Amino acid sequence: MSGVNFFNKLPRTRLYFKPVETFIKSVRHLPKLKTRGKISRKFEAEFSRHSQTRHAVSFPHARVALHYILKHLNLPAGSEVILTPVTVPDLINVFLSFNLRPVFVDFEHHSCNINYSLIEQNINPKTRLLFITHLSGIPSEMKQIEKLAEKYKLKIIEDASQALGAGIYGQALGSFGFASIFSISTLKTVATYHGGMACTNDDRLASYLKDCATALPLPSPLQFLEYFIRDNAFFLATQRKLFSLLTYYAVLIGESLTPKLLKDVQSGNILARDTTLYALQKRTALPEQLFIQYTEYQADLGLLALEHLQEENNKRRELSLLLYELLEQKNINGLPKLPQGESSTFWRFPLFVENPSHFKTFLRNKYIDCSNTNLICMSREKMFVEIARACPNAETFTDRAVFLPVHSSFSKTDMRSIATVVAEYFRQDGV
């Protein structure tokens, strides 16, 4: 049975998870975690191939990878970094911990990414970095950004955490700048419980990063046992039949009674040993608990995920473009802006709506679950008041973008059903 009905409801997301293979690798590795070795090196080599860079170095978190990239750069205090404000707090904290000043630049209208036409007017003699984030698997306009970086002799660091395998003009995201970071945590297409990757074509930076990664201490096997239980539970809970009969109603109750808990589940932090690691707060330095070694166990899981990455990206892209085309044909406003020459992977499919709460309720009543972003518009957060500035399009993304469910396990019939329901919503009087 396909399509959306009472017995075949659509979850907002699913893990990219192979339960049998993951179990086998867990039995092999969990009794004793091993330090970085040949599996890690193989995983990094495969990751660099997918990102079209010469080097990839694995870290426990993307923010830790950024920490060491900035430490290597050793920029003068007060140097400015141009970036968009929609991210996680600790990426801003990493810049501040090196006495750098983030300068927020707004999104394009109905976009997930930086408005490149606004970058130049924010460049001054203190500007040193362009930190370019590609949200939802949709590329930023990298050719124009590259020209600005060359003109003003700026380094580019890309955050391609949501965009592994995406590209523009035939070049992979993560390969345009001096360095790039990727998240390889639970909800990503390459998921290894937690993790980050630093990619670069610079040999000196790569050598430094490898030394830093190797020096980190090993984590506890118990922590990974908890992750294993969490991800298996999440995978089962979002299986279409179980989701239809049980999880769907748990989501409804959760959003009404314990929205924070549901958000923690969605962000993958439900079993975090230390909730302060994911807290919305300003820090002078990253917590020491984040500085642990990326293990052979995780690298083995990463290799498994990379085997299926291109196939799953292609399937999700095909489904997303079909949904995009169907919504265009139905004259639905609020579709995301896609750059020319792009190859989006649509890790998420955002649709901009005036009343997200009403829209989500309508879709859920039609058995389609959906969500807003977990990311925050940092330019309006009180804790970052000294660098706050108006970014209305970025605020619109966090406030009004709703992610329609798209996953490689879904079908074209599912996409047609979503398009039909969305069109029905917009046909209502008063919407």
Stockholm file with secondary structure:
# STOCKHOLM 1.0

chainA/1-431         MSGVNFFNKLPRTRLYFKPVETFIKSVRHLPKLKTRGKISRKFEAEFSRHSQTRHAVSFPHARVALHYILKHLNLPAGSEVILTPVTVPDLINVFLSFNLRPVFVDFEHHSCNINYSLIEQNINPKTRLLFITHLSGIPSEMKQIEKLAEKYKLKIIEDASQALGAGIYGQALGSFGFASIFSISTLKTVATYHGGMACTNDDRLASYLKDCATALPLPSPLQFLEYFIRDNAFFLATQRKLFSLLTYYAVLIGESLTPKLLKDVQSGNILARDTTLYALQKRTALPEQLFIQYTEYQADLGLLALEHLQEENNKRRELSLLLYELLEQKNINGLPKLPQGESSTFWRFPLFVENPSHFKTFLRNKYIDCSNTNLICMSREKMFVEIARACPNAETFTDRAVFLPVHSSFSKTDMRSIATVVAEYFRQDGV
#=GR chainA/1-431 SS CCSSSTTSCBCSCCCCCCHHHHHHHHHHHTTSCCCSCHHHHHHHHHHHHHHTCSEEEEESCHHHHHHHHHHHHCCCTTCEEEECSEECHHHHHHHHHTTCEEEECCBCTTCSSBCGGGTGGGCCTTEEEEEEECGGGCCCCHHHHHHHHHHHTCEEEEECTTCTTCEETTEETTSSSSEEEEECSTTSSSCCSSCEEEEESCHHHHHHHHHHHHHSCCCCHHHHHHHHHHHHHHHHHTSHHHIIIIIHHHHHHHHHHCHHHHHHHHHTCTTCSCGGGGCSCCCSSCCGGGCCCCCHHHHHHHHHHHHHHHHHHHHHHHHHHHHHHHHHHTTCSCCCCCCTTEECCCSSEEEECSCHHHHHHHHHHTTBCCBCCSCEEGGGCGGGGGGCCCCHHHHHHHHHEEEECCCTTSCHHHHHHHHHHHHHHHHSTTC
#=GC SS_cons         CCSSSTTSCBCSCCCCCCHHHHHHHHHHHTTSCCCSCHHHHHHHHHHHHHHTCSEEEEESCHHHHHHHHHHHHCCCTTCEEEECSEECHHHHHHHHHTTCEEEECCBCTTCSSBCGGGTGGGCCTTEEEEEEECGGGCCCCHHHHHHHHHHHTCEEEEECTTCTTCEETTEETTSSSSEEEEECSTTSSSCCSSCEEEEESCHHHHHHHHHHHHHSCCCCHHHHHHHHHHHHHHHHHTSHHHIIIIIHHHHHHHHHHCHHHHHHHHHTCTTCSCGGGGCSCCCSSCCGGGCCCCCHHHHHHHHHHHHHHHHHHHHHHHHHHHHHHHHHHTTCSCCCCCCTTEECCCSSEEEECSCHHHHHHHHHHTTBCCBCCSCEEGGGCGGGGGGCCCCHHHHHHHHHEEEECCCTTSCHHHHHHHHHHHHHHHHSTTC
//
